[in-house]
Amino acid sequence: MSLVSLILILIVVGVVLWLINTYVPMDPKIKSILNAVVVIAVVLWLLQVFGLMETLWNIRIGKTS
């Protein structure tokens, strides 16, 4: 994936989220939950795009058998 397409996707996601926050009447709690879900999804997607998700799966916490 090229850097230009990555930036374009991030811009589109940001604009869509801004449009939803501005023009869709919602309870502020629901808006904050929606914003958090979108940010977490974008961060996980970016980790996957840059190949860091596979290295996170190899981290072990605690005893190994």
C-alpha positions in Angstrom: 0.0 0.0 0.0 1.5 3.3 -1.0 1.8 6.2 1.4 -0.5 8.4 -0.7 -3.3 5.9 -0.5 -2.7 5.4 3.2 -3.0 9.2 3.8 -6.1 9.4 1.6 -7.8 6.6 3.6 -7.0 8.4 6.8 -8.4 11.7 5.5 -11.6 10.0 4.3 -12.1 8.3 7.7 -11.5 11.6 9.5 -13.9 13.5 7.2 -16.6 10.9 7.6 -16.2 10.8 11.4 -16.3 14.7 11.4 -19.5 14.6 9.3 -21.1 12.1 11.6 -20.1 14.1 14.7 -21.4 17.4 13.2 -24.6 16.5 11.4 -26.0 13.3 13.0 -27.8 14.1 16.3 -26.6 11.7 18.9 -26.1 11.6 22.7 -22.6 12.8 23.6 -21.9 9.5 25.3 -22.6 7.6 22.1 -20.5 10.1 20.1 -17.5 9.5 22.4 -17.9 5.7 22.2 -18.1 6.0 18.4 -15.0 8.1 18.3 -13.1 5.7 20.5 -14.1 2.7 18.5 -13.0 4.4 15.2 -9.7 5.5 16.7 -9.0 2.0 18.0 -9.9 0.4 14.7 -7.7 2.8 12.8 -4.8 2.2 15.1 -5.2 -1.6 14.8 -5.5 -1.2 11.0 -2.3 0.9 10.9 -0.4 -1.7 13.0 -1.5 -4.4 10.5 -0.6 -2.3 7.5 2.9 -1.6 8.8 3.4 -5.3 9.8 3.6 -4.7 13.6 0.5 -6.7 14.4 2.4 -10.0 13.8 5.1 -9.1 16.2 2.6 -8.2 18.9 1.2 -11.7 18.7 4.6 -13.1 19.6 4.8 -11.3 22.9 4.4 -13.6 25.9 3.4 -12.5 29.4 3.9 -14.8 32.3 5.3 -18.3 32.4 5.7 -20.3 29.3 5.4 -24.0 29.3 
